[in-house]
Amino acid sequence: MFERSHPVKLPFPRPVTASSDVLLSGSRSAGGIIAALTLTGLFTCLFSIAAAQTAPVQTAPAPAAPAPAQPAPAQTTPAQTAPATPAPVAPVVAPRNAAPLTLPGSSNVASALGIEVSATVKGRLINCPKTLKVSGGAVCLYTQNTLPVLRSLLRGKFSGRIVSDWKTGAGEKSASLLVKAGSQNAYVLLAQLSPTETLVVVDGVPQAQATTATLARPAMPAGIVKGERYVLDSDLKGLVNVAGVGNGVYRMASVSGGPVLSVTSGKKIATLGAGSVELTLPPVSDGKNLLFPLDGLRALGCTLAPAQVGVTVACGSSSANIRPIVF
């Protein structure tokens, strides 16, 4: 493809001198030396590179492989079973006449009755004084009201459930009411703290005590008139003080004061102070109890009034509801 070019001939030849030849030869010698040196350096460089390529490469030691991790012991968890789906429950409908809810422990007679009393007297629940001899389930309330008002309110509240009407203590500063609470009896005690403040105590009557009270009614002793009303000397506590002096003789005196009445079992004639009095019926003693005719209490200045349950007996400033014994 390329044609060889012919040398160009100069129109005039360059003159050659001796000096120019010497320079030319010198330049050729210097060029050879430089070429030789250049070749020597090149071979030296090539040998160095070859040596570097053939020499083993010093590499940093590889880090030791970590020891295989010990597998943690498998945690065996109990299989979670899906909870059983409960069957649908039909809604419970409370009966119309369902009993009202009561406080925890309402199985205790005092707790159940205490709810009714508190709502009636607007009382505030307090701790029962330690001096009171009550059960652990007794309920104590504080209310700002007078005894006469409270007696009236509670008598109306428990109408039809009263076992024994109000019995008042000396000075009209205390009163007690016995009522029916389910299958048991319970009492409500009022104690005056001030003219306008009252402590209300609600407690159940122990079964043993109730049984004793039931068994307290004596068998009919000789001399009793059937169909007539009598009272036990123990029922007169707080109204009349009764003391036996022996040989069937008893001395009776009203707690509010007055003359002493001396009676003898089986005799209608009695001694009242310095005089004598005839009773409607002779009192009778069975050796342990004195059965005194109810109407005979008038000889001591006591009054009798019909009550919802029994008779209300008032001797001076003290009164109580008494259930007479009729044989």
Secondary structure, 3 states (H helix, E strand, C coil): CCCCCCCCCCCCCCCCCHHHHHHHHHHHHHHHHHHHHHHHHHHHHHHHHHHHHHCCCCCCCCCCCCCCCCCCCCCCCCCCCCCCCCCCCCCCCCCCCCCCCCCCCCCCHHHHHHHHHHHHHCCEEECCCCCCCCCCCCEEEEECCCHHHHHHHHHHHCCCCEEEEEEECHHHCEEEEEEEECCEEEEEEEEEEECCEEEEEEEECCHHHHHHHHHCCCCCCCCCCCCCEEEEHHHHCCCEEEEEEECCEEEEEECCCCCCEEEECCCCEEEECCEEEECCCCCEECCCCEEEEHHHHHHHCCEEEECCCCEEEEECCEEEEECCEEC
